[in-house]
Amino acid sequence: MEDSRHPFLEGLSKHRGVAPAVVVIFGASGDLTARKLVPAIYNLSVDNLLPNEFHLIGFGRKSIPDEAFRASMEDAIKQHSRRTLRGEIWQRVRAEMSYTSSDYADLKGYEELAKKIDALEASFGRPLQRIFYISTPPNVFEPIIECLGKSRLAKTNHGTQTASKVIIEKPFGRDLKSAQRLNRVINQVFDESQVFRIDHYLGKETVQDLLVQRFANAIFEPIWNHNYVECVQITVAEKLGVGSRGGYYDGSGALRDMIQNHTMQLVALTAMEAPKSLDPESIRDEKVKVIQAIQPLKLGVDQSDVVRARYASGLIDGKEVAAYLDEEGIPKDSFTETYAALRLKIDNARWKNVPFYIRSGKRMARRTSEIAIRFKRPPVNLFSEGGRFNVTDNTMVIQIQPNEGITLVMNSKIPGLETRMQPVKMHFRYATTFGSNTPEAYERLILDAMIGDGTLFIRGDETEASWKLIDPVLQHWEATKCDGLELYPSGSWGPKSSDAMLNEKGHEWRHSG
Ligand SMILES: NC(=O)c1ccc[n+]([C@@H]2O[C@H](COP(=O)([O-])OP(=O)(O)OC[C@H]3O[C@@H](n4cnc5c(N)ncnc54)[C@H](OP(=O)(O)O)[C@@H]3O)[C@@H](O)[C@H]2O)c1
């Protein structure tokens, strides 16, 4: 800590009621802190959204002097912030950064941390809310929470401005049992209102806009149901392979890494009923209800709602890339999937007989995350004669990344003396309408956690509901190993059986082949 303290952004603050705060990042020497967390905090300070009394403490096993931590965070901001480093603001932020080193399971380290926070409170002359951001690998989530409980750090005065909060990174468990256990450990120390489970997809503008599009537009909500929707397709596709993270990824796979969390969140927001209000609990209640309404997945040989595959070699951007099994750190007997597709049936009145197809994969043809709502044909189709009209299904595509926006696909007459038709697209692009320098997901999430707004975080019962659906699939795959694990060429849109699953009902993936 530096001797001459500047009140944090004194005189500039227009903060949204953020109580004075100390943020402690566990795992602060890691990749996420450098790439996302500290740049997000810097950008919040540029926007005057931090409280006057603010301090950031990095916590980790390595011994890092305060000055060295500040210097590495300066480099991180220069490299990763959406805005350039501004000297005057950075000087104030860096003065309020320090580092504490300790083993994550050593209570002494937490006692030192407590003393440091006491000293900060004394120098600010007021209590600080304690925000504990757990950004370590998951093997130390539990010891950290237990130590926060055993030390006097996790104040439980929830409902007050100085209540502690804990923000937890993904992955939240690796199956239902471990997620339930982690929830129990957390809830022994923190009240659920103090817990903020991250799914950074929820911090993305387009994902937040889903509720606005659905519930603020009279043209969409009345047709958002089985009377008008033929099917819903959600795709989270990456071009990248596992790279140097093979060892980590092989213990996870597409179902755990992407489907159980990000993709299921997209399903919940797309399918949920209108909440009673914008209150976080009302929204999360509706999300839980719709996840719980998904029927158990069929896993039979003849009838299956799931497909899994892993990438073979192939071409990405014209370059030959290795097969999954040839990547660094992947055991030869691996049966980990790099692609998973699921057919979900939601057992409620709104979505009767409307399949939700979801898929996620690595080494796919293109990087894209999108939700496509495919509508039914009009009841009377004047343009069906002899197949001479090229009529297409209306589709609404919500593009989450890249090129965030919404596209409506509809039929239009081609100008000319004959009646000929062609699908046309109406685009709305965030960057065109609002400019491209929008806040990053982590800015919104860190600010909301400091305010105590849990809307964009996953509640304990929500994560368990999602694991309940996924767990039998994981167990089935564990038992069947490589049986039924297909291959797809890198640079393609996935395995053939995924296309076949949609074809059963006369559907096709929006991008396939
Ligand atoms: N990086 C991303 O883009 C990203 C994206 C989404 C979610 N996440 C999640 O965010 C968390 C942090 O990710 P990260 O990429 O920053 O992780 P990381 O760089 O692998 O690890 C963060 C820090 O944790 C400590 N650590 C590493 N391995 C450990 C071990 N086996 N036991 C105890 N401590 C260990 C290290 O700090 P010390 O040695 O100083 O203790 C390390 O600097 C993870 O839960 C990850 O799943 C990351």
Ligand as a Chemical Component Dictionary entry (heavy atoms), coordinates in Angstrom:
data_LIG
# 
_chem_comp.id                   LIG 
_chem_comp.type                 NON-POLYMER 
_chem_comp.pdbx_formal_charge   0 
_chem_comp.three_letter_code    LIG 
# 
loop_
_chem_comp_atom.comp_id 
_chem_comp_atom.atom_id 
_chem_comp_atom.alt_atom_id 
_chem_comp_atom.type_symbol 
_chem_comp_atom.charge 
_chem_comp_atom.model_Cartn_x 
_chem_comp_atom.model_Cartn_y 
_chem_comp_atom.model_Cartn_z 
_chem_comp_atom.pdbx_ordinal 
LIG N1  N1  N 0  -8.521  -17.765 -18.655 1  
LIG C1  C1  C 0  -9.708  -17.648 -19.196 2  
LIG O1  O1  O 0  -9.889  -17.118 -20.286 3  
LIG C2  C2  C 0  -10.921 -18.159 -18.468 4  
LIG C3  C3  C 0  -12.173 -18.054 -19.082 5  
LIG C4  C4  C 0  -13.316 -18.478 -18.397 6  
LIG C5  C5  C 0  -13.170 -19.006 -17.130 7  
LIG N2  N2  N 1  -11.946 -19.124 -16.555 8  
LIG C6  C6  C 0  -11.848 -19.691 -15.196 9  
LIG O2  O2  O 0  -11.224 -18.732 -14.348 10 
LIG C7  C7  C 0  -10.389 -19.355 -13.400 11 
LIG C8  C8  C 0  -8.994  -18.805 -13.550 12 
LIG O3  O3  O 0  -8.534  -19.039 -14.854 13 
LIG P1  P1  P 0  -7.020  -18.738 -15.270 14 
LIG O4  O4  O 0  -6.920  -19.039 -16.711 15 
LIG O5  O5  O -1 -6.605  -17.410 -14.782 16 
LIG O6  O6  O 0  -6.272  -19.869 -14.458 17 
LIG P2  P2  P 0  -4.723  -20.111 -14.312 18 
LIG O7  O7  O 0  -3.945  -19.026 -14.962 19 
LIG O8  O8  O 0  -4.437  -21.526 -14.684 20 
LIG O9  O9  O 0  -4.556  -20.062 -12.706 21 
LIG C9  C9  C 0  -4.772  -18.882 -11.953 22 
LIG C10 C10 C 0  -3.819  -18.902 -10.766 23 
LIG O10 O10 O 0  -4.194  -19.952 -9.883  24 
LIG C11 C11 C 0  -3.022  -20.495 -9.290  25 
LIG N3  N3  N 0  -2.976  -21.934 -9.631  26 
LIG C12 C12 C 0  -2.748  -22.509 -10.822 27 
LIG N4  N4  N 0  -2.794  -23.847 -10.745 28 
LIG C13 C13 C 0  -3.064  -24.137 -9.463  29 
LIG C14 C14 C 0  -3.241  -25.344 -8.749  30 
LIG N5  N5  N 0  -3.166  -26.530 -9.351  31 
LIG N6  N6  N 0  -3.523  -25.274 -7.444  32 
LIG C15 C15 C 0  -3.608  -24.083 -6.822  33 
LIG N7  N7  N 0  -3.453  -22.906 -7.457  34 
LIG C16 C16 C 0  -3.169  -22.926 -8.737  35 
LIG C17 C17 C 0  -1.836  -19.772 -9.887  36 
LIG O11 O11 O 0  -1.482  -18.708 -9.013  37 
LIG P3  P3  P 0  -0.368  -18.873 -7.855  38 
LIG O12 O12 O 0  0.615   -19.894 -8.333  39 
LIG O13 O13 O 0  0.204   -17.501 -7.730  40 
LIG O14 O14 O 0  -1.140  -19.310 -6.674  41 
LIG C18 C18 C 0  -2.383  -19.185 -11.162 42 
LIG O15 O15 O 0  -1.710  -18.030 -11.564 43 
LIG C19 C19 C 0  -10.505 -20.861 -13.670 44 
LIG O16 O16 O 0  -11.472 -21.397 -12.813 45 
LIG C20 C20 C 0  -10.974 -20.933 -15.114 46 
LIG O17 O17 O 0  -11.715 -22.105 -15.363 47 
LIG C21 C21 C 0  -10.820 -18.706 -17.200 48 
# 
loop_
_chem_comp_bond.comp_id 
_chem_comp_bond.atom_id_1 
_chem_comp_bond.atom_id_2 
_chem_comp_bond.value_order 
_chem_comp_bond.pdbx_ordinal 
LIG N1  C1  SING 1  
LIG C1  O1  DOUB 2  
LIG C1  C2  SING 3  
LIG C2  C3  SING 4  
LIG C2  C21 DOUB 5  
LIG C3  C4  DOUB 6  
LIG C4  C5  SING 7  
LIG C5  N2  DOUB 8  
LIG N2  C6  SING 9  
LIG N2  C21 SING 10 
LIG C6  O2  SING 11 
LIG C6  C20 SING 12 
LIG O2  C7  SING 13 
LIG C7  C8  SING 14 
LIG C7  C19 SING 15 
LIG C8  O3  SING 16 
LIG O3  P1  SING 17 
LIG P1  O4  DOUB 18 
LIG P1  O5  SING 19 
LIG P1  O6  SING 20 
LIG O6  P2  SING 21 
LIG P2  O7  DOUB 22 
LIG P2  O8  SING 23 
LIG P2  O9  SING 24 
LIG O9  C9  SING 25 
LIG C9  C10 SING 26 
LIG C10 O10 SING 27 
LIG C10 C18 SING 28 
LIG O10 C11 SING 29 
LIG C11 N3  SING 30 
LIG C11 C17 SING 31 
LIG N3  C12 SING 32 
LIG N3  C16 SING 33 
LIG C12 N4  DOUB 34 
LIG N4  C13 SING 35 
LIG C13 C14 SING 36 
LIG C13 C16 DOUB 37 
LIG C14 N5  SING 38 
LIG C14 N6  DOUB 39 
LIG N6  C15 SING 40 
LIG C15 N7  DOUB 41 
LIG N7  C16 SING 42 
LIG C17 O11 SING 43 
LIG C17 C18 SING 44 
LIG O11 P3  SING 45 
LIG P3  O12 DOUB 46 
LIG P3  O13 SING 47 
LIG P3  O14 SING 48 
LIG C18 O15 SING 49 
LIG C19 O16 SING 50 
LIG C19 C20 SING 51 
LIG C20 O17 SING 52 
# 
